[in-house]
């Protein structure tokens, strides 16, 4: 078994002799995650909801497919979105940036600040896909969600809903 067994399981189901076991319940104490698809025009309304979550002491992830803008791809980038959110939308909130080009020390510092609730919003690439457990994070917004595979979206969505609070996943 791997951290992301979905592709392997699907392949074995289709081509191999495999008995399938289904887990139809959440771990004890977890609340189901509400997942919604939204368009970019609805982001302003979503940001109001995120702001209300901050007032209740909650945290949020904002996930992007690229670190920096690309001339070839018309996709959102972590650096540009971080700048926009920190300067225009959530200027009064604490925002962190995490991506694969940071060195290990920088990554650990940002992750630890998020764990300690010293950061309200973590703008990141998929480096948070596994191994991050922040029960206080209640919202994840995934930009350009069509660029991610099903197993990646499943793993990213799993970053919220790890505590007892109602959690939300928004696919942009």
Secondary structure as the mmCIF struct_conf table of DSSP 4:
data_model
#
loop_
_struct_conf.conf_type_id
_struct_conf.id
_struct_conf.beg_label_comp_id
_struct_conf.beg_label_asym_id
_struct_conf.beg_label_seq_id
_struct_conf.end_label_comp_id
_struct_conf.end_label_asym_id
_struct_conf.end_label_seq_id
TURN_TY1_P TURN_TY1_P1 UNK A 3 UNK A 4
HELX_RH_AL_P HELX_RH_AL_P1 UNK A 6 UNK A 15
BEND BEND1 UNK A 16 UNK A 16
BEND BEND2 UNK A 25 UNK A 25
HELX_LH_PP_P HELX_LH_PP_P1 UNK A 26 UNK A 27
TURN_TY1_P TURN_TY1_P2 UNK A 28 UNK A 29
HELX_LH_PP_P HELX_LH_PP_P2 UNK A 32 UNK A 32
STRN STRN1 UNK A 33 UNK A 37
HELX_RH_3T_P HELX_RH_3T_P1 UNK A 40 UNK A 42
HELX_RH_AL_P HELX_RH_AL_P2 UNK A 43 UNK A 55
TURN_TY1_P TURN_TY1_P3 UNK A 56 UNK A 57
STRN STRN2 UNK A 59 UNK A 63
BEND BEND3 UNK A 65 UNK A 65
STRN STRN3 UNK A 66 UNK A 66
BEND BEND4 UNK A 67 UNK A 68
BEND BEND5 UNK A 71 UNK A 72
STRN STRN4 UNK A 77 UNK A 77
HELX_RH_AL_P HELX_RH_AL_P3 UNK A 78 UNK A 84
HELX_RH_PI_P HELX_RH_PI_P1 UNK A 85 UNK A 89
BEND BEND6 UNK A 90 UNK A 90
TURN_TY1_P TURN_TY1_P4 UNK A 91 UNK A 92
BEND BEND7 UNK A 93 UNK A 93
STRN STRN5 UNK A 95 UNK A 98
TURN_TY1_P TURN_TY1_P5 UNK A 100 UNK A 101
BEND BEND8 UNK A 102 UNK A 102
HELX_RH_AL_P HELX_RH_AL_P4 UNK A 104 UNK A 115
TURN_TY1_P TURN_TY1_P6 UNK A 116 UNK A 117
BEND BEND9 UNK A 120 UNK A 120
STRN STRN6 UNK A 121 UNK A 124
HELX_RH_3T_P HELX_RH_3T_P2 UNK A 126 UNK A 128
BEND BEND10 UNK A 129 UNK A 131
TURN_TY1_P TURN_TY1_P7 UNK A 135 UNK A 136
STRN STRN7 UNK A 137 UNK A 142
TURN_TY1_P TURN_TY1_P8 UNK A 143 UNK A 144
HELX_RH_3T_P HELX_RH_3T_P3 UNK A 145 UNK A 147
BEND BEND11 UNK A 148 UNK A 148
HELX_RH_AL_P HELX_RH_AL_P5 UNK A 150 UNK A 157
TURN_TY1_P TURN_TY1_P9 UNK A 158 UNK A 159
BEND BEND12 UNK A 160 UNK A 161
BEND BEND13 UNK A 163 UNK A 165
STRN STRN8 UNK A 167 UNK A 171
#
